[in-house]
Amino acid sequence: MNVDKSPIHKEDGELLRAQNCIIDPLGVEGGIRKRPGLLKVNSSAAAGAIQGITPVPIAKPTTRTFIFGRYTSNTVSGWNTSTDGFTTSPTTGGPDTFDATNAVPRAPTKLWPGYNDASTGDDVFAGRPSVTYRNRFYYAGNDYTLNTTAPTVHMWDGTTDYVLAHVPPSADVGTQSLAIVCMIAANQRIYFTTYDGGSAAATTVKARVFELDPEDGSVAQLGSRFPISADTQRGAAYSLAWHMGRLWTSAAVGPGGLSSTKTYFIRPGIDTDWTLDNTSSTTGDSIANMLSFQGQLYLGHAKSSAGVASIVRVRSTLAAYSTSLTAALNEGGAVPVMTSFGIWQHFGAMAVFNSNLYVAYYNRATDTTKYARVYKYTGSAWSVVYSPAVDNAASVPYHGALVHNGVLYMWSSPTNAESGATDINQLIYTTDGTTWTSVGTSLLDSLSASEFGVIVT
């Protein structure tokens, strides 16, 4: 600090005033707080002469409780938790310890089969209906009746669980929404998409996007219901991303999809409706996930037909869209060589970790020939950093990601037992982006519809 110079004469790096702040000791990503003050040091308080003093960081004792829905054979039965970073098998606990009847995760069957007309698409579009925000866990509840009562948003603070909000009925459809699909936290708000009825088989799926204020539980619809009137086929909003001060979504979901994938944005509080930003030439694609990285928006595609490689597209700062990554049957090295591209192979889970972009990929070439990969992008080059053996227990579709306390976690889509699938849901994590650990064997099919989070107490 330099208080002797005028503001216009200061050198680079010199400050007139500064706030003494530290990283939040709770470990919440992106959190900062004012550094606590020190008591005055003198001979009386210290009971002796003070020769010197130096700051020594002392970590605050904390417990990190990971929460994930318990879902087996298409039945939701509560939550499992881990307080030791998955060193040992998870135990029961979580929101349902407060309310065993109502504080349970939203069942994937609230989406299936209407949201998708084929079981092969279920693992792409099971949703990500939860988010950790300001050390609170927000999730879509299961305490409602389809077509009768409204879906709920719950908040759990590690001790108490309560219903924060209900999804308003759809004025266009004239019925209750059927399910909350995906959630993100951004702009000091929580945003989520909904499934408002219709059939994927008949290309009539309807959806809306909402803004939730976590402080007072108020809910407001953003823009028009999807599909936007200009779309003649299905165009339901699915995944969300916050990028350049705007909320983004892509209007395509389910088998058949739109004749072209459309990407929209809206500026909450400014715009009254969605703006069409791009119409893709990739026929039949859907967007399984999207994320902002280094000032550009990345979109993970899902292919509705077999035989064609899926891609990751990028929107540049100049609003130009291009292909950043195309999946290859043979990526070289020790990566298992895939035999073919199956239906609904896709790029799912996305996260920015250690200044790199990580994207999960899944390809079900056949029911017994399944491949999973995690790609890393440095901003200039793509590489495969995780690739279990073909049809390995860890070769499942990862579609959710969380970065917490220097660790990247990715978890898989729930298994639809009605389709005959026997995959055990998986959780993988890494501390350096290179070495990955799978704890799927201890989860015992416990992950629900990607409702996963962490509370620090």
Secondary structure, DSSP 8 states (H G I E B T S, - for coil): --SSS-GGG--TT--SS---EEE-TT--TT-EEE--------HHHHTS---------------EEEEEEEEETTEEEEEEEESSTTSS--EE-SGGGT-TTT--B--GGGTTTTT-SSGGGTTTSS-B-EEEETTEEEEEB--S-TTTS--EEEEE-SS-EEEEEE---BTTTTB---EEEEEEEETTEEEEEEE-S--TTTT---EEEEEE-TTT--EEE-SS-BS-TT-SS---EEEEEEETTEEEEEE--STT--SS-EEEEE-TTT-SS-EEEEE-S-TTEEEEEEEEETTEEEEEEEESSTTS--EEEEE-TTS-EEEEEE--S---TTS---S---TT-EEEEEEEETTEEEEEEEEEEETTEEEEEEEEE-SS-EEEEE---TT-TT-S-EEEEEEETTEEEEEE----GGGT------EEEESSSSSEEE-HHHH-S---SS-EEEEE-
